Amino acid sequence: MGFWEWLVLGVCWPENPPKSLINHVCRTLHIAIYFMAMAKACLDVNELAEKSGVPTATLVQVKGGRQSPRPKTIGKLARALNVPVEELLEDT
């Protein structure tokens, strides 16, 4: 199973994923698109946390750029916001 299948299906990462892959994905969350998707869904951080299963503290850190989301987190956010994963990711 490839990386995008893991991400889209919300399957856990293998025990030791390649660091280069983690770094690439974690730096590509498009924060502006993330904010727009939250606005379209009329969700605040607490509501998104409840709907996605991602802790509120994590979402606050991600929104502030202080934490990079794991691929599984990006998958959960995309599912909760009803947007394709690709829409939340920047082109690099």
NUMI-931065 format. One record per atom (N, C-alpha, C, O): residue in three letters; x, y, z. Coordinates in steps of 0.1 Angstrom, whole numbers, plus 5000, padded with zeros to 4 digits. Last residue first. Layout:
<pakols>
alaXYZ...
</pakols>
This chain:
<pakols>
thr504252134959thr505652174962thr506452134950thr507752154950asp501052254966asp501952194956asp503352234959asp503652354961glu499552184998glu500252274988glu500952194978glu501452084980leu496552025007leu498052015005leu498452114995leu497852134984leu493852015007leu494552065018leu496052075017leu496652135026glu493251874983glu492852014984glu493552084996glu493752204996glu494051614988glu494851694979glu494551844980glu495451934978val491851515002val493151545009val494051635001val494651725006pro488751674995pro489851584991pro491051614999pro491351735001val486451745022val487251795011val488351685007val488651605016asn485051735047asn484451685034asn485151745022asn484551795012leu486151775071leu485851895063leu485151865050leu484751955042ala486751515078ala485751595086ala485351715079ala484151765081arg488551445058arg487351365060arg486251455067arg485151465063ala490651625064ala489951625051ala488651555052ala487651605046leu491351545090leu490851675088leu490051685074leu488951745073lys492251285085lys491151305094lys490451435092lys489251455091gly494451345069gly493351255064gly492151275072gly491051285067ile496051485087ile495551555075ile494351475069ile493451535064thr496551275105thr495751395109thr495251465097thr494051515098lys498151115090lys496851055094lys495951175099lys494751175096pro500451275086pro499551245075pro498151195079pro497151225073arg500551525112arg500951395107arg500051365095arg498951415095pro501251875111pro500351755112pro500851635106pro501551635096ser503452065129ser503152005116ser502251885118ser502551795126gln503052345149gln503152195148gln502752155134gln501852205128arg502752615146arg503652565156arg503852415156arg504752365163gly500752725131gly502052695124gly503152645134gly504252635130gly498352765141gly499252865144gly500652835138gly501552915139lys497052525133lys496652655128lys497652765130lys497752855121val498552345149val498652335135val498252475129val498852525120gln497652415175gln499152425172gln499352425156gln500152495151val494952375173val495452505176val496852525172val497252625166leu494952095169leu494452185158leu494952325160leu495252395151thr495952005193thr496751985181thr496252075170thr497152135163ala493952085211ala495252145212ala496152125200ala496852215196thr491751925202thr491752065200thr493152135201thr493452215193pro492651615186pro492551695198pro492551845195pro493251895186val490551475162val491851535164val491751625176val490851705177gly488051405155gly488751315164gly490151355167gly490951285173ser486451555138ser487551485132ser488251385142ser488851285137lys484451665155lys484051595142lys485251505137lys484951395131glu485951785175glu484951685178glu484651595166glu484551475167ala487551965160ala488151865169ala487251745172ala487551635171leu485552125149leu486352045140leu487051935148leu487151815143glu484652245173glu483752165165glu484452065156glu484151955154asn486952385180asn486352285189asn485452195182asn485452075184val487352565158val488352465162val487752355171val488052235169asp484152585140asp485252645148asp486252525152asp485952415149leu482652555109leu483152495121leu484252575127leu485052635121cys481552585083cys480952665095cys481352595108cys480552575117ala482652485061ala481852395069ala481252455081ala480552385089lys483852715052lys482852665044lys481952565052lys480752555050ala485852745073ala484752845071ala483552785063ala482452815067met487352515068met486752525081met485552625080met484452605085ala488352585043ala487452465044ala486752465057ala485552425058met489852815049met488652825040met487752705042met486552715042phe491852695065phe490952795071phe489652805062phe488552815068tyr493052535045tyr492452475057tyr491452565064tyr490452525068ile493952725028ile492852635023ile492252565035ile490952545035ala495952835045ala494852915040ala493652835035ala492452865037ile497652615049ile496952675060ile495752755055ile494652745061his498352335035his498052465030his497152535040his495952505040leu500952125043leu499552155046leu499352305043leu500052395047thr503652065038thr502752095027thr501352125030thr500552145021arg505251955057arg505452095053arg504452145043arg504552265039cys504551695059cys504251785070cys504451925067cys503852015073val505551585036val504151595038val503851695049val502851775047his508351605039his507751655028his506251685030his505751795028asn508851465064asn509151605062asn508451675051asn507951785052ile508051205056ile507351275067ile507551425065ile506651505066leu509951155036leu508551155033leu507751225043leu506851305040ser512251155051ser512151245040ser510651265036ser510151375032lys511950935068lys511951075073lys511751175062lys511051275065pro509850665061pro511050735057pro510950885061pro509950945059pro508450505090pro508350565077pro509550645074pro510250695083asn508350265109asn509450355107asn509350415092asn510050365083glu505750145111glu506550185123glu507650275120glu507850365129pro503550305087pro504350195092pro505250245103pro505350365106trp500650485098trp501850475091trp502650355096trp502350295106cys497150375097cys498450415105cys499650405096cys499750315087val494850495074val495550385080val496850435087val497450535082gly493250665060gly493450695075gly494150575082gly493950565094leu492950655033leu492250555041leu492350585056leu491650515064val494750865026val493350875023val492450775031val491350815035leu497250765036leu496650895040leu495150905038leu494450945047trp497650515024trp497650525038trp496850655043trp496050655052glu497550604997glu496450515002glu496450515017glu495350515023trp499850754996trp498550824995trp497350734999trp496350785004phe501850555000phe501650665010phe500250725009phe499550735019gly500650224991gly501450344990gly501050445000gly500050435007met500949885000met500050005000met500950125000met501850135008
</pakols>
